Every structure is written in C-alpha cells, then in structure tokens.
C-alpha cells in the first residue's frame, strides 16, 4: 500500500475526526471510505454518460424516436394494467 499526504485545515480535520468518531471509525478509515465513495460515484457517472452517449448515437443512426408525451401515456396505461398499442416511432427532426 502506498502513502499519500493531504493537507487540510484544522477546522476540516476536527470535523473529520468528530464524524469518524461518531461512525466508530478512525480518521484514516473515514477518509479512505470517503475517497472510495467519491471515486465510485465518479465512475458511475462516467459509465452513465458513456451509456447515454452510446444510446443517443444509436437513436440518431436509426432516425427513429418516440415523443415523451406518447411514451408516458403508453407507460401509464401499462401501469394501470391496460394493453395499449405501442407508440409508433417517428423520424427525428435534424
């Protein structure tokens, strides 16, 4: 395991120590958990944006989409237990 030094002001250091104590952890463990959670959140956001871009590209390539109003009505009907016809895709306006 490698070592990294961080510099934090006294107020933040005291807040970290208090929060760590409340959670039953050492300050070190608390900081490691905070870093780990932040990295995981950033990785999930990156994956979300990658997937969104991929899906948008596929939509643009196909040229077909369904308006939100139509899709929402369809989904609400399905949630009620109805069996509505699927909305028809339309060409994207470019």
ABEGO torsion letter per residue (X at the ends): XBBBBBBBBAAAAAAAAAAAAAAGBBAAAAAAAAAAAAAAAAAAAAAAAAAAAAAAAAAAAAGBBBBAAAAAAAAAAAAAGBBBBBBBBBBBBX
